[in-house]
Each structure stands twice: as structure tokens, then as C-alpha cells.
Amino acid sequence: MATQTCHDCDSAGDGNCSVCHGKRKIPAEEIPGILNAFRYESPCSACHGSGECQTCGGMGEIEVGGEGG
């Protein structure tokens, strides 16, 4: 199968989660309310703390095309 650059990554093909930018956590500045006041960081809910793009699994490429018939 052929591959193409994953455009769901933080930057196309870098393999990083587009929500946390590969940092694995959501910074306190982006968390509303009282948790922000305590500088609480939360594991990224999109990648579950892996830091990897969920579409390509951190590879930066996805397979395209199907099986020939």
C-alpha cells in the first residue's frame, strides 16, 4: 500500500498530537476555572497522554488506497 503525509498531526507529518502539540499535557492556561489557579496540568484527553497523533499513531504517515480487486 502507498502512504501519504498525515495532515491530522500538529504540523503535517510530524506525528505529534494536534491538541497538546506533542507535550502530552494540557497547560494550566488552557484549563478554565479553579484548576488553572493552582497551575494544574491535565493529561491530554485527545491522545491520552501519549503526545502522538491519533490518526497516524505518531508515524507521520497514513496508508492510502485499498486492496486491488
N, CA, C and O atoms as a Tripos MOL2 file, in Angstrom:
@<TRIPOS>MOLECULE
protein
  276   275    69     0     0
PROTEIN
NO_CHARGES

@<TRIPOS>ATOM
      1 N           0.8300   -1.1860    0.0000 N.3       1 MET1
      2 CA          0.0000    0.0000    0.0000 C.3       1 MET1
      3 C           0.8740    1.2490    0.0000 C.2       1 MET1
      4 O           1.9970    1.2480    0.5060 O.2       1 MET1
      5 N           0.3370    2.2940   -0.5720 N.am      2 ALA2
      6 CA          1.0340    3.5740   -0.6100 C.3       2 ALA2
      7 C           0.7650    4.3360    0.6840 C.2       2 ALA2
      8 O          -0.2150    4.0720    1.3810 O.2       2 ALA2
      9 N           1.6330    5.2690    0.9910 N.am      3 THR3
     10 CA          1.4380    6.1130    2.1690 C.3       3 THR3
     11 C           1.4170    7.5740    1.7500 C.2       3 THR3
     12 O           1.9100    7.9440    0.6840 O.2       3 THR3
     13 N           0.8370    8.3880    2.6120 N.am      4 GLN4
     14 CA          0.8650    9.8330    2.4050 C.3       4 GLN4
     15 C           1.0620   10.5110    3.7500 C.2       4 GLN4
     16 O           0.8190    9.9180    4.8010 O.2       4 GLN4
     17 N           1.5020   11.7520    3.7020 N.am      5 THR5
     18 CA          1.7080   12.5310    4.9150 C.3       5 THR5
     19 C           0.3870   12.6910    5.6550 C.2       5 THR5
     20 O          -0.6410   12.9970    5.0510 O.2       5 THR5
     21 N           0.4230   12.4810    6.9630 N.am      6 CYS6
     22 CA         -0.7740   12.6520    7.7860 C.3       6 CYS6
     23 C          -1.0000   14.1400    8.0290 C.2       6 CYS6
     24 O          -0.1260   14.8360    8.5470 O.2       6 CYS6
     25 N          -2.1750   14.6160    7.6500 N.am      7 HIS7
     26 CA         -2.4960   16.0300    7.8260 C.3       7 HIS7
     27 C          -3.2490   16.2970    9.1270 C.2       7 HIS7
     28 O          -3.6330   17.4370    9.3890 O.2       7 HIS7
     29 N          -3.4680   15.2620    9.9490 N.am      8 ASP8
     30 CA         -4.1070   15.4510   11.2500 C.3       8 ASP8
     31 C          -3.0860   15.7300   12.3490 C.2       8 ASP8
     32 O          -3.4590   16.0790   13.4690 O.2       8 ASP8
     33 N          -1.8120   15.5780   12.0370 N.am      9 CYS9
     34 CA         -0.7490   15.8550   13.0170 C.3       9 CYS9
     35 C          -0.7410   17.3550   13.3500 C.2       9 CYS9
     36 O          -1.3660   18.1560   12.6560 O.2       9 CYS9
     37 N          -0.0330   17.7150   14.4080 N.am     10 ASP10
     38 CA          0.1050   19.1110   14.8150 C.3      10 ASP10
     39 C           0.6280   19.9380   13.6350 C.2      10 ASP10
     40 O           0.0360   20.9560   13.2760 O.2      10 ASP10
     41 N           1.7170   19.5050   13.0460 N.am     11 SER11
     42 CA          2.2130   20.0290   11.7710 C.3      11 SER11
     43 C           2.2500   18.8260   10.8550 C.2      11 SER11
     44 O           2.7480   17.7690   11.2410 O.2      11 SER11
     45 N           1.7360   18.9680    9.6620 N.am     12 ALA12
     46 CA          1.5870   17.8300    8.7540 C.3      12 ALA12
     47 C           2.8310   16.9350    8.7540 C.2      12 ALA12
     48 O           3.9300   17.3680    8.4070 O.2      12 ALA12
     49 N           2.6270   15.6840    9.1520 N.am     13 GLY13
     50 CA          3.6860   14.6860    9.1070 C.3      13 GLY13
     51 C           4.6340   14.6420   10.2850 C.2      13 GLY13
     52 O           5.5830   13.8580   10.2650 O.2      13 GLY13
     53 N           4.4160   15.4660   11.3290 N.am     14 ASP14
     54 CA          5.3670   15.4290   12.4480 C.3      14 ASP14
     55 C           5.0390   14.3600   13.4860 C.2      14 ASP14
     56 O           5.8720   14.0580   14.3410 O.2      14 ASP14
     57 N           3.8310   13.7800   13.4250 N.am     15 GLY15
     58 CA          3.4540   12.7000   14.3390 C.3      15 GLY15
     59 C           2.9730   13.1600   15.7020 C.2      15 GLY15
     60 O           2.6520   12.3270   16.5500 O.2      15 GLY15
     61 N           2.9140   14.4690   15.9360 N.am     16 ASN16
     62 CA          2.5010   14.9910   17.2410 C.3      16 ASN16
     63 C           0.9990   15.2270   17.2980 C.2      16 ASN16
     64 O           0.3680   15.5570   16.2940 O.2      16 ASN16
     65 N           0.4440   15.0530   18.4810 N.am     17 CYS17
     66 CA         -0.9730   15.3250   18.7340 C.3      17 CYS17
     67 C          -1.2610   16.8040   18.4490 C.2      17 CYS17
     68 O          -0.5170   17.6830   18.8830 O.2      17 CYS17
     69 N          -2.3380   17.0640   17.7220 N.am     18 SER18
     70 CA         -2.6700   18.4440   17.3800 C.3      18 SER18
     71 C          -3.3060   19.2080   18.5380 C.2      18 SER18
     72 O          -3.4020   20.4340   18.4810 O.2      18 SER18
     73 N          -3.7380   18.5150   19.5770 N.am     19 VAL19
     74 CA         -4.3540   19.1870   20.7270 C.3      19 VAL19
     75 C          -3.2890   19.6600   21.7150 C.2      19 VAL19
     76 O          -3.2970   20.8220   22.1220 O.2      19 VAL19
     77 N          -2.3720   18.7680   22.1040 N.am     20 CYS20
     78 CA         -1.3400   19.1350   23.0900 C.3      20 CYS20
     79 C           0.0000   19.4690   22.4370 C.2      20 CYS20
     80 O           0.9650   19.7990   23.1260 O.2      20 CYS20
     81 N           0.0560   19.3820   21.1180 N.am     21 HIS21
     82 CA          1.2710   19.6910   20.3570 C.3      21 HIS21
     83 C           2.4250   18.7620   20.7200 C.2      21 HIS21
     84 O           3.5900   19.1530   20.6580 O.2      21 HIS21
     85 N           2.0960   17.5390   21.0960 N.am     22 GLY22
     86 CA          3.1140   16.5430   21.4240 C.3      22 GLY22
     87 C           3.6620   16.6430   22.8320 C.2      22 GLY22
     88 O           4.5850   15.9090   23.1860 O.2      22 GLY22
     89 N           3.1080   17.5480   23.6560 N.am     23 LYS23
     90 CA          3.6310   17.7600   25.0090 C.3      23 LYS23
     91 C           3.0160   16.8300   26.0490 C.2      23 LYS23
     92 O           3.4510   16.8100   27.2000 O.2      23 LYS23
     93 N           2.0110   16.0630   25.6510 N.am     24 ARG24
     94 CA          1.3580   15.0570   26.4840 C.3      24 ARG24
     95 C           0.4060   15.6130   27.5400 C.2      24 ARG24
     96 O          -0.3740   14.8560   28.1180 O.2      24 ARG24
     97 N           0.4530   16.8980   27.8000 N.am     25 LYS25
     98 CA         -0.4170   17.5000   28.8130 C.3      25 LYS25
     99 C          -1.0300   18.7740   28.2620 C.2      25 LYS25
    100 O          -0.4970   19.4010   27.3460 O.2      25 LYS25
    101 N          -2.1600   19.1400   28.8410 N.am     26 ILE26
    102 CA         -2.8070   20.4060   28.5220 C.3      26 ILE26
    103 C          -2.3260   21.4180   29.5600 C.2      26 ILE26
    104 O          -2.5190   21.2010   30.7560 O.2      26 ILE26
    105 N          -1.7010   22.5260   29.1300 N.am     27 PRO27
    106 CA         -1.2060   23.5140   30.0880 C.3      27 PRO27
    107 C          -2.3250   24.1460   30.9040 C.2      27 PRO27
    108 O          -3.4640   24.2300   30.4460 O.2      27 PRO27
    109 N          -2.0020   24.5810   32.0940 N.am     28 ALA28
    110 CA         -2.9750   25.1830   33.0030 C.3      28 ALA28
    111 C          -3.6870   26.3700   32.3760 C.2      28 ALA28
    112 O          -4.8650   26.5930   32.6590 O.2      28 ALA28
    113 N          -3.0100   27.1360   31.5360 N.am     29 GLU29
    114 CA         -3.6160   28.3100   30.9250 C.3      29 GLU29
    115 C          -4.8280   27.9410   30.0680 C.2      29 GLU29
    116 O          -5.7080   28.7730   29.8480 O.2      29 GLU29
    117 N          -4.8770   26.7120   29.5900 N.am     30 GLU30
    118 CA         -5.9650   26.2800   28.7240 C.3      30 GLU30
    119 C          -7.0720   25.5570   29.4890 C.2      30 GLU30
    120 O          -8.0520   25.1140   28.8900 O.2      30 GLU30
    121 N          -6.9220   25.4340   30.8020 N.am     31 ILE31
    122 CA         -7.9250   24.7810   31.6380 C.3      31 ILE31
    123 C          -8.6800   25.8610   32.4110 C.2      31 ILE31
    124 O          -8.0750   26.6160   33.1710 O.2      31 ILE31
    125 N          -9.9900   25.9360   32.2230 N.am     32 PRO32
    126 CA        -10.7500   27.0030   32.8880 C.3      32 PRO32
    127 C         -10.9510   26.7480   34.3810 C.2      32 PRO32
    128 O         -10.8570   25.6180   34.8600 O.2      32 PRO32
    129 N         -11.2280   27.8200   35.0860 N.am     33 GLY33
    130 CA        -11.6630   27.7180   36.4750 C.3      33 GLY33
    131 C         -10.5620   27.5580   37.4940 C.2      33 GLY33
    132 O          -9.4200   27.9690   37.2890 O.2      33 GLY33
    133 N         -10.9420   26.9450   38.6030 N.am     34 ILE34
    134 CA        -10.0860   26.8460   39.7820 C.3      34 ILE34
    135 C          -8.8130   26.0380   39.5260 C.2      34 ILE34
    136 O          -7.7710   26.3330   40.1100 O.2      34 ILE34
    137 N          -8.8830   25.0430   38.6770 N.am     35 LEU35
    138 CA         -7.6890   24.2520   38.4020 C.3      35 LEU35
    139 C          -6.5840   25.1010   37.7920 C.2      35 LEU35
    140 O          -5.4050   24.8660   38.0540 O.2      35 LEU35
    141 N          -6.9590   26.0910   36.9780 N.am     36 ASN36
    142 CA         -5.9870   26.9980   36.3920 C.3      36 ASN36
    143 C          -5.2740   27.7840   37.4870 C.2      36 ASN36
    144 O          -4.0680   28.0090   37.3890 O.2      36 ASN36
    145 N          -5.9850   28.2030   38.5210 N.am     37 ALA37
    146 CA         -5.4010   28.9790   39.6130 C.3      37 ALA37
    147 C          -4.2970   28.2090   40.3290 C.2      37 ALA37
    148 O          -3.3530   28.8050   40.8480 O.2      37 ALA37
    149 N          -4.4160   26.8930   40.3540 N.am     38 PHE38
    150 CA         -3.4120   26.0690   41.0250 C.3      38 PHE38
    151 C          -2.3590   25.5350   40.0510 C.2      38 PHE38
    152 O          -1.5570   24.6710   40.4050 O.2      38 PHE38
    153 N          -2.3700   26.0640   38.8130 N.am     39 ARG39
    154 CA         -1.3960   25.6770   37.7920 C.3      39 ARG39
    155 C          -1.4350   24.1760   37.5100 C.2      39 ARG39
    156 O          -0.4100   23.5490   37.2420 O.2      39 ARG39
    157 N          -2.6380   23.6200   37.5770 N.am     40 TYR40
    158 CA         -2.8560   22.1960   37.3380 C.3      40 TYR40
    159 C          -2.6740   21.8800   35.8620 C.2      40 TYR40
    160 O          -3.2100   22.5920   35.0130 O.2      40 TYR40
    161 N          -1.9390   20.8410   35.5420 N.am     41 GLU41
    162 CA         -1.8210   20.3630   34.1750 C.3      41 GLU41
    163 C          -2.5320   19.0330   34.0830 C.2      41 GLU41
    164 O          -2.4110   18.1900   34.9730 O.2      41 GLU41
    165 N          -3.2670   18.8470   33.0160 N.am     42 SER42
    166 CA         -4.0430   17.6410   32.8370 C.3      42 SER42
    167 C          -3.4810   16.8360   31.6730 C.2      42 SER42
    168 O          -3.0780   17.4160   30.6640 O.2      42 SER42
    169 N          -3.4470   15.4950   31.7950 N.am     43 PRO43
    170 CA         -3.0520   14.6970   30.6370 C.3      43 PRO43
    171 C          -3.9880   15.0030   29.4710 C.2      43 PRO43
    172 O          -5.1890   15.1820   29.6730 O.2      43 PRO43
    173 N          -3.4630   15.0640   28.2830 N.am     44 CYS44
    174 CA         -4.2630   15.3740   27.1030 C.3      44 CYS44
    175 C          -5.3260   14.3050   26.8940 C.2      44 CYS44
    176 O          -5.0260   13.1120   26.8520 O.2      44 CYS44
    177 N          -6.5720   14.7500   26.7630 N.am     45 SER45
    178 CA         -7.6670   13.7990   26.5850 C.3      45 SER45
    179 C          -7.7260   13.2660   25.1550 C.2      45 SER45
    180 O          -8.2980   12.2010   24.9220 O.2      45 SER45
    181 N          -7.1510   13.9770   24.2060 N.am     46 ALA46
    182 CA         -7.1840   13.5240   22.8110 C.3      46 ALA46
    183 C          -6.2320   12.3540   22.5750 C.2      46 ALA46
    184 O          -6.5930   11.3800   21.9130 O.2      46 ALA46
    185 N          -5.0170   12.4500   23.1160 N.am     47 CYS47
    186 CA         -4.0130   11.4000   22.8780 C.3      47 CYS47
    187 C          -3.7930   10.5280   24.1120 C.2      47 CYS47
    188 O          -2.9530    9.6280   24.0970 O.2      47 CYS47
    189 N          -4.5510   10.7940   25.1850 N.am     48 HIS48
    190 CA         -4.4350   10.0540   26.4500 C.3      48 HIS48
    191 C          -3.0250   10.1200   27.0250 C.2      48 HIS48
    192 O          -2.5440    9.1740   27.6480 O.2      48 HIS48
    193 N          -2.3750   11.2600   26.7990 N.am     49 GLY49
    194 CA         -1.0580   11.4870   27.3800 C.3      49 GLY49
    195 C           0.1060   10.9010   26.6020 C.2      49 GLY49
    196 O           1.2360   10.9150   27.0920 O.2      49 GLY49
    197 N          -0.1370   10.3850   25.4000 N.am     50 SER50
    198 CA          0.9640    9.8080   24.6200 C.3      50 SER50
    199 C           1.7370   10.8650   23.8450 C.2      50 SER50
    200 O           2.9210   10.6880   23.5600 O.2      50 SER50
    201 N           1.0690   11.9670   23.5020 N.am     51 GLY51
    202 CA          1.6980   13.0060   22.6970 C.3      51 GLY51
    203 C           1.6820   12.7120   21.2100 C.2      51 GLY51
    204 O           2.1680   13.5120   20.4100 O.2      51 GLY51
    205 N           1.1230   11.5640   20.8340 N.am     52 GLU52
    206 CA          1.1280   11.1390   19.4370 C.3      52 GLU52
    207 C          -0.1920   11.4630   18.7440 C.2      52 GLU52
    208 O          -1.2540   11.4340   19.3660 O.2      52 GLU52
    209 N          -0.1160   11.7660   17.4690 N.am     53 CYS53
    210 CA         -1.2970   11.9550   16.6390 C.3      53 CYS53
    211 C          -2.0970   10.6620   16.6510 C.2      53 CYS53
    212 O          -1.5420    9.5810   16.4530 O.2      53 CYS53
    213 N          -3.3980   10.7740   16.8820 N.am     54 GLN54
    214 CA         -4.2330    9.5840   16.9720 C.3      54 GLN54
    215 C          -4.5550    8.9850   15.6090 C.2      54 GLN54
    216 O          -4.9040    7.8070   15.5230 O.2      54 GLN54
    217 N          -4.4470    9.7630   14.5590 N.am     55 THR55
    218 CA         -4.7350    9.2530   13.2190 C.3      55 THR55
    219 C          -3.6150    8.3420   12.7210 C.2      55 THR55
    220 O          -3.8780    7.2580   12.2000 O.2      55 THR55
    221 N          -2.3770    8.7780   12.8800 N.am     56 CYS56
    222 CA         -1.2450    8.0140   12.3440 C.3      56 CYS56
    223 C          -0.4510    7.2810   13.4120 C.2      56 CYS56
    224 O           0.5130    6.5820   13.0970 O.2      56 CYS56
    225 N          -0.8470    7.4330   14.6810 N.am     57 GLY57
    226 CA         -0.1300    6.7650   15.7630 C.3      57 GLY57
    227 C           1.2820    7.2840   15.9780 C.2      57 GLY57
    228 O           2.1390    6.5730   16.5040 O.2      57 GLY57
    229 N           1.5240    8.5290   15.5690 N.am     58 GLY58
    230 CA          2.8370    9.1400   15.7640 C.3      58 GLY58
    231 C           3.8190    8.8690   14.6410 C.2      58 GLY58
    232 O           4.9770    9.2810   14.7130 O.2      58 GLY58
    233 N           3.3620    8.1740   13.5950 N.am     59 MET59
    234 CA          4.2480    7.8300   12.4810 C.3      59 MET59
    235 C           4.4170    8.9740   11.4770 C.2      59 MET59
    236 O           5.4280    9.0390   10.7770 O.2      59 MET59
    237 N           3.4290    9.8790   11.4030 N.am     60 GLY60
    238 CA          3.5010   10.9760   10.4550 C.3      60 GLY60
    239 C           3.0200   10.6310    9.0620 C.2      60 GLY60
    240 O           2.9580   11.4950    8.1880 O.2      60 GLY60
    241 N           2.6800    9.3700    8.8550 N.am     61 GLU61
    242 CA          2.1810    8.9160    7.5570 C.3      61 GLU61
    243 C           0.9890    7.9900    7.7630 C.2      61 GLU61
    244 O           0.8960    7.2960    8.7760 O.2      61 GLU61
    245 N           0.0830    7.9860    6.7950 N.am     62 ILE62
    246 CA         -1.0360    7.0540    6.8290 C.3      62 ILE62
    247 C          -1.0670    6.2800    5.5190 C.2      62 ILE62
    248 O          -0.6220    6.7710    4.4810 O.2      62 ILE62
    249 N          -1.5940    5.0760    5.5810 N.am     63 GLU63
    250 CA         -1.7290    4.2670    4.3770 C.3      63 GLU63
    251 C          -2.9510    4.7150    3.5980 C.2      63 GLU63
    252 O          -3.9930    5.0190    4.1790 O.2      63 GLU63
    253 N          -2.8200    4.7540    2.2950 N.am     64 VAL64
    254 CA         -3.9310    5.1420    1.4300 C.3      64 VAL64
    255 C          -4.1500    4.0640    0.3780 C.2      64 VAL64
    256 O          -3.2700    3.2520    0.0900 O.2      64 VAL64
    257 N          -5.3290    4.0850   -0.1720 N.am     65 GLY65
    258 CA         -5.6670    3.0950   -1.1950 C.3      65 GLY65
    259 C          -6.2000    1.8380   -0.5790 C.2      65 GLY65
    260 O          -6.1020    1.6370    0.6320 O.2      65 GLY65
    261 N          -6.7460    1.0150   -1.3790 N.am     66 GLY66
    262 CA         -7.3160   -0.2350   -0.8830 C.3      66 GLY66
    263 C          -6.6800   -1.4170   -1.5860 C.2      66 GLY66
    264 O          -5.7410   -1.2770   -2.3700 O.2      66 GLY66
    265 N          -7.2030   -2.5460   -1.2910 N.am     67 GLU67
    266 CA         -6.7170   -3.7580   -1.9420 C.3      67 GLU67
    267 C          -7.2500   -3.8040   -3.3590 C.2      67 GLU67
    268 O          -8.3850   -3.4120   -3.6300 O.2      67 GLU67
    269 N          -6.4280   -4.2800   -4.2370 N.am     68 GLY68
    270 CA         -6.8480   -4.4210   -5.6290 C.3      68 GLY68
    271 C          -7.8960   -5.5000   -5.7730 C.2      68 GLY68
    272 O          -7.9080   -6.4680   -5.0130 O.2      68 GLY68
    273 N          -8.7790   -5.3380   -6.7500 N.am     69 GLY69
    274 CA         -9.8430   -6.3010   -6.8550 C.3      69 GLY69
    275 C          -9.7310   -7.1110   -8.0070 C.2      69 GLY69
    276 O         -10.5700   -7.9830   -8.2330 O.2      69 GLY69
@<TRIPOS>BOND
     1     1     2 1
     2     2     3 1
     3     3     4 2
     4     3     5 am
     5     5     6 1
     6     6     7 1
     7     7     8 2
     8     7     9 am
     9     9    10 1
    10    10    11 1
    11    11    12 2
    12    11    13 am
    13    13    14 1
    14    14    15 1
    15    15    16 2
    16    15    17 am
    17    17    18 1
    18    18    19 1
    19    19    20 2
    20    19    21 am
    21    21    22 1
    22    22    23 1
    23    23    24 2
    24    23    25 am
    25    25    26 1
    26    26    27 1
    27    27    28 2
    28    27    29 am
    29    29    30 1
    30    30    31 1
    31    31    32 2
    32    31    33 am
    33    33    34 1
    34    34    35 1
    35    35    36 2
    36    35    37 am
    37    37    38 1
    38    38    39 1
    39    39    40 2
    40    39    41 am
    41    41    42 1
    42    42    43 1
    43    43    44 2
    44    43    45 am
    45    45    46 1
    46    46    47 1
    47    47    48 2
    48    47    49 am
    49    49    50 1
    50    50    51 1
    51    51    52 2
    52    51    53 am
    53    53    54 1
    54    54    55 1
    55    55    56 2
    56    55    57 am
    57    57    58 1
    58    58    59 1
    59    59    60 2
    60    59    61 am
    61    61    62 1
    62    62    63 1
    63    63    64 2
    64    63    65 am
    65    65    66 1
    66    66    67 1
    67    67    68 2
    68    67    69 am
    69    69    70 1
    70    70    71 1
    71    71    72 2
    72    71    73 am
    73    73    74 1
    74    74    75 1
    75    75    76 2
    76    75    77 am
    77    77    78 1
    78    78    79 1
    79    79    80 2
    80    79    81 am
    81    81    82 1
    82    82    83 1
    83    83    84 2
    84    83    85 am
    85    85    86 1
    86    86    87 1
    87    87    88 2
    88    87    89 am
    89    89    90 1
    90    90    91 1
    91    91    92 2
    92    91    93 am
    93    93    94 1
    94    94    95 1
    95    95    96 2
    96    95    97 am
    97    97    98 1
    98    98    99 1
    99    99   100 2
   100    99   101 am
   101   101   102 1
   102   102   103 1
   103   103   104 2
   104   103   105 am
   105   105   106 1
   106   106   107 1
   107   107   108 2
   108   107   109 am
   109   109   110 1
   110   110   111 1
   111   111   112 2
   112   111   113 am
   113   113   114 1
   114   114   115 1
   115   115   116 2
   116   115   117 am
   117   117   118 1
   118   118   119 1
   119   119   120 2
   120   119   121 am
   121   121   122 1
   122   122   123 1
   123   123   124 2
   124   123   125 am
   125   125   126 1
   126   126   127 1
   127   127   128 2
   128   127   129 am
   129   129   130 1
   130   130   131 1
   131   131   132 2
   132   131   133 am
   133   133   134 1
   134   134   135 1
   135   135   136 2
   136   135   137 am
   137   137   138 1
   138   138   139 1
   139   139   140 2
   140   139   141 am
   141   141   142 1
   142   142   143 1
   143   143   144 2
   144   143   145 am
   145   145   146 1
   146   146   147 1
   147   147   148 2
   148   147   149 am
   149   149   150 1
   150   150   151 1
   151   151   152 2
   152   151   153 am
   153   153   154 1
   154   154   155 1
   155   155   156 2
   156   155   157 am
   157   157   158 1
   158   158   159 1
   159   159   160 2
   160   159   161 am
   161   161   162 1
   162   162   163 1
   163   163   164 2
   164   163   165 am
   165   165   166 1
   166   166   167 1
   167   167   168 2
   168   167   169 am
   169   169   170 1
   170   170   171 1
   171   171   172 2
   172   171   173 am
   173   173   174 1
   174   174   175 1
   175   175   176 2
   176   175   177 am
   177   177   178 1
   178   178   179 1
   179   179   180 2
   180   179   181 am
   181   181   182 1
   182   182   183 1
   183   183   184 2
   184   183   185 am
   185   185   186 1
   186   186   187 1
   187   187   188 2
   188   187   189 am
   189   189   190 1
   190   190   191 1
   191   191   192 2
   192   191   193 am
   193   193   194 1
   194   194   195 1
   195   195   196 2
   196   195   197 am
   197   197   198 1
   198   198   199 1
   199   199   200 2
   200   199   201 am
   201   201   202 1
   202   202   203 1
   203   203   204 2
   204   203   205 am
   205   205   206 1
   206   206   207 1
   207   207   208 2
   208   207   209 am
   209   209   210 1
   210   210   211 1
   211   211   212 2
   212   211   213 am
   213   213   214 1
   214   214   215 1
   215   215   216 2
   216   215   217 am
   217   217   218 1
   218   218   219 1
   219   219   220 2
   220   219   221 am
   221   221   222 1
   222   222   223 1
   223   223   224 2
   224   223   225 am
   225   225   226 1
   226   226   227 1
   227   227   228 2
   228   227   229 am
   229   229   230 1
   230   230   231 1
   231   231   232 2
   232   231   233 am
   233   233   234 1
   234   234   235 1
   235   235   236 2
   236   235   237 am
   237   237   238 1
   238   238   239 1
   239   239   240 2
   240   239   241 am
   241   241   242 1
   242   242   243 1
   243   243   244 2
   244   243   245 am
   245   245   246 1
   246   246   247 1
   247   247   248 2
   248   247   249 am
   249   249   250 1
   250   250   251 1
   251   251   252 2
   252   251   253 am
   253   253   254 1
   254   254   255 1
   255   255   256 2
   256   255   257 am
   257   257   258 1
   258   258   259 1
   259   259   260 2
   260   259   261 am
   261   261   262 1
   262   262   263 1
   263   263   264 2
   264   263   265 am
   265   265   266 1
   266   266   267 1
   267   267   268 2
   268   267   269 am
   269   269   270 1
   270   270   271 1
   271   271   272 2
   272   271   273 am
   273   273   274 1
   274   274   275 1
   275   275   276 2
@<TRIPOS>SUBSTRUCTURE
     1 MET1         2 RESIDUE 1 A MET
     2 ALA2         6 RESIDUE 1 A ALA
     3 THR3        10 RESIDUE 1 A THR
     4 GLN4        14 RESIDUE 1 A GLN
     5 THR5        18 RESIDUE 1 A THR
     6 CYS6        22 RESIDUE 1 A CYS
     7 HIS7        26 RESIDUE 1 A HIS
     8 ASP8        30 RESIDUE 1 A ASP
     9 CYS9        34 RESIDUE 1 A CYS
    10 ASP10       38 RESIDUE 1 A ASP
    11 SER11       42 RESIDUE 1 A SER
    12 ALA12       46 RESIDUE 1 A ALA
    13 GLY13       50 RESIDUE 1 A GLY
    14 ASP14       54 RESIDUE 1 A ASP
    15 GLY15       58 RESIDUE 1 A GLY
    16 ASN16       62 RESIDUE 1 A ASN
    17 CYS17       66 RESIDUE 1 A CYS
    18 SER18       70 RESIDUE 1 A SER
    19 VAL19       74 RESIDUE 1 A VAL
    20 CYS20       78 RESIDUE 1 A CYS
    21 HIS21       82 RESIDUE 1 A HIS
    22 GLY22       86 RESIDUE 1 A GLY
    23 LYS23       90 RESIDUE 1 A LYS
    24 ARG24       94 RESIDUE 1 A ARG
    25 LYS25       98 RESIDUE 1 A LYS
    26 ILE26      102 RESIDUE 1 A ILE
    27 PRO27      106 RESIDUE 1 A PRO
    28 ALA28      110 RESIDUE 1 A ALA
    29 GLU29      114 RESIDUE 1 A GLU
    30 GLU30      118 RESIDUE 1 A GLU
    31 ILE31      122 RESIDUE 1 A ILE
    32 PRO32      126 RESIDUE 1 A PRO
    33 GLY33      130 RESIDUE 1 A GLY
    34 ILE34      134 RESIDUE 1 A ILE
    35 LEU35      138 RESIDUE 1 A LEU
    36 ASN36      142 RESIDUE 1 A ASN
    37 ALA37      146 RESIDUE 1 A ALA
    38 PHE38      150 RESIDUE 1 A PHE
    39 ARG39      154 RESIDUE 1 A ARG
    40 TYR40      158 RESIDUE 1 A TYR
    41 GLU41      162 RESIDUE 1 A GLU
    42 SER42      166 RESIDUE 1 A SER
    43 PRO43      170 RESIDUE 1 A PRO
    44 CYS44      174 RESIDUE 1 A CYS
    45 SER45      178 RESIDUE 1 A SER
    46 ALA46      182 RESIDUE 1 A ALA
    47 CYS47      186 RESIDUE 1 A CYS
    48 HIS48      190 RESIDUE 1 A HIS
    49 GLY49      194 RESIDUE 1 A GLY
    50 SER50      198 RESIDUE 1 A SER
    51 GLY51      202 RESIDUE 1 A GLY
    52 GLU52      206 RESIDUE 1 A GLU
    53 CYS53      210 RESIDUE 1 A CYS
    54 GLN54      214 RESIDUE 1 A GLN
    55 THR55      218 RESIDUE 1 A THR
    56 CYS56      222 RESIDUE 1 A CYS
    57 GLY57      226 RESIDUE 1 A GLY
    58 GLY58      230 RESIDUE 1 A GLY
    59 MET59      234 RESIDUE 1 A MET
    60 GLY60      238 RESIDUE 1 A GLY
    61 GLU61      242 RESIDUE 1 A GLU
    62 ILE62      246 RESIDUE 1 A ILE
    63 GLU63      250 RESIDUE 1 A GLU
    64 VAL64      254 RESIDUE 1 A VAL
    65 GLY65      258 RESIDUE 1 A GLY
    66 GLY66      262 RESIDUE 1 A GLY
    67 GLU67      266 RESIDUE 1 A GLU
    68 GLY68      270 RESIDUE 1 A GLY
    69 GLY69      274 RESIDUE 1 A GLY
